Amino acid sequence: MAATVSFEGRKPACLTGARVMAVLALAAWFLSGCASTPAREQNAFVPLVSHMAARVKTADQVALSKWDSGRPVHDPQREAEVIAKAVAAAPAHGLATQDVEALFTDQIEASKQVQYALLDAWKRTGRAPAWPRRSLSDEIRPELDRLQIEIMADLQQLRPLRESADCGALVARAVDHVMRAAAFEDVHRAALDRALARVCIGE
Ligand SMILES: O=C(O)C(=O)C[C@]1(C(=O)O)C=C[C@@H](O)C=C1
């Protein structure tokens, strides 16, 4: 006869009420992401990550315009303009100029990462997608300028949280949220990580 395990006469320890409560509490803590972060702050980084993700995605259009024009990805003059504009706006947003310079250097690097990846892929197949064309100077760069203003405003709001111990977890949570909505490809996801590299301070 097969041996059976009987609990007769004693309640299995794992089913006691106190233990169930403890497991549920632990699960709630785990699912909430960061136990010490108030609920209203759980999605605090979503606007910043959304705007940075939109900037990353705009690199598709930049790459296409460069494919058509043959202009190089790296445009040092434009980069200097982007950084100078952000640095000039830093004091009004309560941000340190070095911080803003680092953050927008990262945004530019993320854009170049996408551009090089797409242009290389298009070179390999010998053609670029048939997306509608947009003017770099009249449409795409003004859009990047608008996103820059949004990102600066987001950074102003997030000043204390960027220094908190929960920053990394909150950014990761926001990335998950934005990625679910945006259906990004791997190239954009990797570039977004690059863009976010120096968002958390003092980790
Ligand atoms: O405006 C361009 O030409 C871009 O490629 C965009 C961008 C940026 O991210 O702002 C990225 C790389 C260039 O070196 C300059 C600027």
The ligand as an SDF file (V2000), in Angstrom:
LIG
                    3D

 16 16  0  0  0  0  0  0  0  0999 V2000
   19.2000   67.3860  -34.6490 O   0  0  0  0  0  0  0  0  0  0  0  0
   19.8700   66.4450  -35.0630 C   0  0  0  0  0  0  0  0  0  0  0  0
   20.4930   66.4790  -36.1220 O   0  0  0  0  0  0  0  0  0  0  0  0
   19.9690   65.2020  -34.3010 C   0  0  0  0  0  0  0  0  0  0  0  0
   20.5520   64.2370  -34.7300 O   0  0  0  0  0  0  0  0  0  0  0  0
   19.3830   65.1630  -32.9220 C   0  0  0  0  0  0  0  0  0  0  0  0
   20.4910   65.3420  -31.8690 C   0  0  0  0  0  0  0  0  0  0  0  0
   19.7180   65.4790  -30.5200 C   0  0  0  0  0  0  0  0  0  0  0  0
   19.4700   64.4680  -29.9000 O   0  0  0  0  0  0  0  0  0  0  0  0
   19.3380   66.5920  -30.1640 O   0  0  0  0  0  0  0  0  0  0  0  0
   21.3380   64.1260  -31.8580 C   0  0  0  0  0  0  0  0  0  0  0  0
   22.5400   64.0730  -32.5050 C   0  0  0  0  0  0  0  0  0  0  0  0
   23.1550   65.2180  -33.1620 C   0  0  0  0  0  0  0  0  0  0  0  0
   24.5490   65.2550  -33.0070 O   0  0  0  0  0  0  0  0  0  0  0  0
   22.5080   66.4870  -32.7690 C   0  0  0  0  0  0  0  0  0  0  0  0
   21.3180   66.5310  -32.1330 C   0  0  0  0  0  0  0  0  0  0  0  0
  1  2  2  0
  2  3  1  0
  2  4  1  0
  4  5  2  0
  4  6  1  0
  6  7  1  0
  7  8  1  0
  7 11  1  0
  7 16  1  0
  8  9  2  0
  8 10  1  0
 11 12  2  0
 12 13  1  0
 13 14  1  0
 13 15  1  0
 15 16  2  0
M  END
$$$$
